[in-house]
Amino acid sequence: TGFSLTKATLCPTNGVGKLEFKVAKLPVGGAEVEVKTEPSKSSGSVECTYSNDTLFAGLLIKADKMKYKSATMSTSMGYDGIQVGGQVSFTDSLKDVWVGLGYATKQYFGSIEAEKKMSSFTVKALAKPSGDLSVACSATSDLKSPPAVGAAAAYKLNSDMTVKGKYTVASDASKLDCAFNYSALSKVVLVGGVGIPMGGTGGMSF
């Protein structure tokens, strides 16, 4: 039938607690409607989604005390490694706008995102040169102040031990984090790490 009840609870005061159900097999293939409601609080949400092999689109509307609270529209599309997405949030007025563009292969990924009504931008990159090494970095800026930058790497020394490192740069402080994971025995795993402040206040932490 396309109807499925995902949650139903009882409330000692009003009888009916949280109620959630989903409706699929609609006249439009790939479309679904999910309803979540809590009658005791007069709140709930309705989410309509559509998806196929390359496209996703959704609309989420929330209500509180039987009144409209917010709405979020989102969409994303992927084809041949290229990924494009966007999201717009409303309350009484426009709350936020997010857009993103990315490209991915088996070994590499890169993206650029804009949020906070197109006032904050983030660039991300990930590389896996081999099955043992992964390297990632990101930078976020509002184009008015110095960017927040981070870089991380993980290397698998052998089947038993992996080491990781992360370096973050912020306007108030920078920090270097290192960690290791060692499988000493089949059921024994040793984990350790150290955090080293590179600027600002603070001491070394273990």
VOKEZA-44222 format. One record per residue (C-alpha): residue number from 1; residue in one letter; x, y, z. Coordinates in Angstrom, 2 decimals. Layout:
BEGIN
(rec NUM 'A' (X Y Z))
...
REM end
This chain:
BEGIN
(rec 1 'T' (0.00 0.00 0.00))
(rec 2 'G' (2.96 2.31 0.51))
(rec 3 'F' (1.86 3.27 4.04))
(rec 4 'S' (4.15 2.44 6.97))
(rec 5 'L' (3.81 3.33 10.63))
(rec 6 'T' (7.30 4.00 12.00))
(rec 7 'K' (6.52 5.12 15.56))
(rec 8 'A' (3.48 5.17 17.84))
(rec 9 'T' (3.66 5.92 21.56))
(rec 10 'L' (1.14 6.49 24.34))
(rec 11 'C' (0.88 9.60 26.48))
(rec 12 'P' (-0.49 9.13 30.06))
(rec 13 'T' (-2.20 12.54 29.84))
(rec 14 'N' (-3.68 12.73 26.33))
(rec 15 'G' (-3.58 9.10 25.29))
(rec 16 'V' (-1.69 9.58 22.01))
(rec 17 'G' (2.03 10.35 22.20))
(rec 18 'K' (4.47 10.62 19.32))
(rec 19 'L' (3.11 9.37 16.02))
(rec 20 'E' (5.18 8.99 12.87))
(rec 21 'F' (4.24 7.48 9.53))
(rec 22 'K' (5.43 7.48 5.94))
(rec 23 'V' (3.56 7.31 2.64))
(rec 24 'A' (5.32 6.04 -0.48))
(rec 25 'K' (4.08 4.63 -3.80))
(rec 26 'L' (2.58 7.99 -4.71))
(rec 27 'P' (1.46 8.88 -8.26))
(rec 28 'V' (4.90 10.46 -8.79))
(rec 29 'G' (7.59 7.78 -8.73))
(rec 30 'G' (10.38 8.44 -6.24))
(rec 31 'A' (8.23 10.73 -4.07))
(rec 32 'E' (7.58 10.13 -0.37))
(rec 33 'V' (5.76 11.98 2.42))
(rec 34 'E' (6.74 11.57 6.07))
(rec 35 'V' (4.63 12.95 8.92))
(rec 36 'K' (5.80 13.33 12.51))
(rec 37 'T' (3.42 14.63 15.15))
(rec 38 'E' (3.12 14.91 18.92))
(rec 39 'P' (-0.52 15.82 19.73))
(rec 40 'S' (0.21 16.44 23.41))
(rec 41 'K' (2.46 19.37 22.40))
(rec 42 'S' (0.48 20.38 19.29))
(rec 43 'S' (3.69 20.11 17.29))
(rec 44 'G' (4.84 18.17 14.27))
(rec 45 'S' (6.37 18.23 10.82))
(rec 46 'V' (5.65 17.18 7.25))
(rec 47 'E' (8.48 16.31 4.88))
(rec 48 'C' (8.04 15.71 1.16))
(rec 49 'T' (10.97 14.26 -0.77))
(rec 50 'Y' (11.69 13.18 -4.32))
(rec 51 'S' (14.73 11.26 -5.51))
(rec 52 'N' (16.03 9.37 -8.50))
(rec 53 'D' (19.48 8.22 -9.63))
(rec 54 'T' (20.89 11.76 -9.95))
(rec 55 'L' (18.50 14.16 -8.18))
(rec 56 'F' (17.16 14.73 -4.67))
(rec 57 'A' (14.69 17.43 -3.62))
(rec 58 'G' (12.97 17.97 -0.30))
(rec 59 'L' (10.63 20.30 1.55))
(rec 60 'L' (10.36 20.17 5.35))
(rec 61 'I' (7.69 22.18 7.17))
(rec 62 'K' (7.57 22.33 10.98))
(rec 63 'A' (4.77 23.54 13.23))
(rec 64 'D' (4.62 24.27 16.95))
(rec 65 'K' (1.50 24.87 19.01))
(rec 66 'M' (-0.60 24.47 15.85))
(rec 67 'K' (1.25 27.35 14.16))
(rec 68 'Y' (3.80 27.46 11.38))
(rec 69 'K' (7.39 27.44 12.72))
(rec 70 'S' (9.83 26.97 9.84))
(rec 71 'A' (10.36 25.62 6.35))
(rec 72 'T' (13.46 24.19 4.69))
(rec 73 'M' (13.88 23.49 0.99))
(rec 74 'S' (16.86 21.49 -0.21))
(rec 75 'T' (18.07 19.91 -3.42))
(rec 76 'S' (21.16 18.09 -4.64))
(rec 77 'M' (22.31 16.55 -7.90))
(rec 78 'G' (25.20 14.30 -8.76))
(rec 79 'Y' (26.53 13.16 -12.10))
(rec 80 'D' (29.87 11.69 -13.16))
(rec 81 'G' (31.64 12.82 -9.96))
(rec 82 'I' (30.15 16.33 -9.96))
(rec 83 'Q' (27.94 17.21 -6.97))
(rec 84 'V' (25.78 20.33 -6.69))
(rec 85 'G' (23.49 21.19 -3.78))
(rec 86 'G' (21.55 23.98 -2.16))
(rec 87 'Q' (19.36 24.67 0.86))
(rec 88 'V' (17.13 27.59 1.82))
(rec 89 'S' (15.69 27.99 5.33))
(rec 90 'F' (12.75 30.20 6.32))
(rec 91 'T' (11.11 31.20 9.59))
(rec 92 'D' (9.15 34.44 9.47))
(rec 93 'S' (11.70 35.60 6.90))
(rec 94 'L' (14.71 34.22 5.09))
(rec 95 'K' (16.95 32.55 7.69))
(rec 96 'D' (19.84 31.07 5.73))
(rec 97 'V' (21.02 30.08 2.27))
(rec 98 'W' (23.56 27.33 1.61))
(rec 99 'V' (25.01 26.25 -1.73))
(rec 100 'G' (27.79 23.80 -2.49))
(rec 101 'L' (29.74 22.46 -5.44))
(rec 102 'G' (31.98 19.41 -5.28))
(rec 103 'Y' (33.84 16.89 -7.37))
(rec 104 'A' (34.84 13.39 -6.29))
(rec 105 'T' (36.83 10.46 -7.62))
(rec 106 'K' (37.98 7.28 -5.89))
(rec 107 'Q' (41.13 9.01 -4.61))
(rec 108 'Y' (40.25 12.70 -4.44))
(rec 109 'F' (37.46 15.02 -3.31))
(rec 110 'G' (37.17 18.80 -3.42))
(rec 111 'S' (34.33 21.19 -2.64))
(rec 112 'I' (33.44 24.83 -2.08))
(rec 113 'E' (30.47 25.88 0.05))
(rec 114 'A' (28.76 29.15 0.86))
(rec 115 'E' (26.43 29.66 3.82))
(rec 116 'K' (25.11 32.31 6.23))
(rec 117 'K' (23.33 34.06 3.38))
(rec 118 'M' (26.39 33.79 1.14))
(rec 119 'S' (28.65 35.57 3.64))
(rec 120 'S' (30.81 32.61 4.76))
(rec 121 'F' (32.80 30.37 2.42))
(rec 122 'T' (34.49 27.02 3.00))
(rec 123 'V' (36.90 25.10 0.78))
(rec 124 'K' (37.56 21.40 1.50))
(rec 125 'A' (39.91 18.88 -0.07))
(rec 126 'L' (40.59 15.20 0.56))
(rec 127 'A' (43.23 12.98 -1.03))
(rec 128 'K' (43.94 9.27 -0.66))
(rec 129 'P' (47.22 8.71 -2.52))
(rec 130 'S' (47.30 5.10 -1.30))
(rec 131 'G' (45.24 2.69 0.73))
(rec 132 'D' (47.33 3.55 3.80))
(rec 133 'L' (47.46 7.36 3.62))
(rec 134 'S' (44.67 9.96 3.76))
(rec 135 'V' (45.19 13.73 3.78))
(rec 136 'A' (42.50 16.39 4.22))
(rec 137 'C' (42.38 20.16 4.62))
(rec 138 'S' (39.79 22.92 4.89))
(rec 139 'A' (39.61 26.70 5.09))
(rec 140 'T' (36.68 28.90 6.13))
(rec 141 'S' (36.48 32.67 5.69))
(rec 142 'D' (33.97 35.51 5.68))
(rec 143 'L' (36.37 37.51 3.46))
(rec 144 'K' (36.71 40.08 6.25))
(rec 145 'S' (38.89 38.33 8.83))
(rec 146 'P' (41.75 35.79 8.64))
(rec 147 'P' (40.49 32.35 7.58))
(rec 148 'A' (40.21 29.38 9.92))
(rec 149 'V' (42.40 26.65 8.43))
(rec 150 'G' (42.73 23.00 9.32))
(rec 151 'A' (44.72 20.06 7.97))
(rec 152 'A' (44.68 16.40 8.96))
(rec 153 'A' (46.37 13.17 7.93))
(rec 154 'A' (46.08 9.50 8.81))
(rec 155 'Y' (48.64 6.82 7.99))
(rec 156 'K' (48.36 3.09 8.54))
(rec 157 'L' (51.83 1.91 9.47))
(rec 158 'N' (50.86 -1.75 9.40))
(rec 159 'S' (47.86 -3.98 10.09))
(rec 160 'D' (48.12 -3.20 13.81))
(rec 161 'M' (48.95 0.49 14.07))
(rec 162 'T' (47.54 3.77 12.69))
(rec 163 'V' (48.80 7.28 13.44))
(rec 164 'K' (46.82 10.48 12.95))
(rec 165 'G' (47.61 14.17 13.06))
(rec 166 'K' (45.52 17.35 12.91))
(rec 167 'Y' (46.63 20.96 12.76))
(rec 168 'T' (44.15 23.82 13.20))
(rec 169 'V' (44.78 27.53 12.78))
(rec 170 'A' (42.33 30.06 14.22))
(rec 171 'S' (42.46 33.79 14.93))
(rec 172 'D' (42.82 33.27 18.69))
(rec 173 'A' (44.88 30.05 18.87))
(rec 174 'S' (46.39 27.22 16.87))
(rec 175 'K' (46.74 23.60 17.90))
(rec 176 'L' (48.45 20.39 16.84))
(rec 177 'D' (46.79 17.09 17.78))
(rec 178 'C' (48.45 13.70 17.36))
(rec 179 'A' (47.02 10.27 18.10))
(rec 180 'F' (47.75 6.61 17.58))
(rec 181 'N' (45.74 3.40 17.60))
(rec 182 'Y' (47.55 0.11 18.22))
(rec 183 'S' (46.00 -3.36 18.29))
(rec 184 'A' (48.31 -5.09 20.71))
(rec 185 'L' (46.26 -8.30 20.85))
(rec 186 'S' (43.11 -9.57 19.19))
(rec 187 'K' (40.95 -8.07 21.94))
(rec 188 'V' (43.28 -5.36 23.25))
(rec 189 'V' (43.54 -1.92 21.63))
(rec 190 'L' (45.82 0.84 22.89))
(rec 191 'V' (44.86 4.44 22.08))
(rec 192 'G' (46.84 7.54 22.91))
(rec 193 'G' (47.14 11.16 21.90))
(rec 194 'V' (48.62 14.55 22.66))
(rec 195 'G' (47.39 18.08 22.01))
(rec 196 'I' (49.97 20.88 21.66))
(rec 197 'P' (48.80 24.55 21.63))
(rec 198 'M' (50.76 26.45 19.01))
(rec 199 'G' (49.53 29.93 19.83))
(rec 200 'G' (47.36 31.79 22.32))
(rec 201 'T' (46.94 30.64 25.92))
(rec 202 'G' (46.83 27.13 27.27))
(rec 203 'G' (49.14 24.29 28.15))
(rec 204 'M' (49.97 20.90 26.73))
(rec 205 'S' (47.19 18.33 27.18))
(rec 206 'F' (47.33 14.52 27.16))
REM end
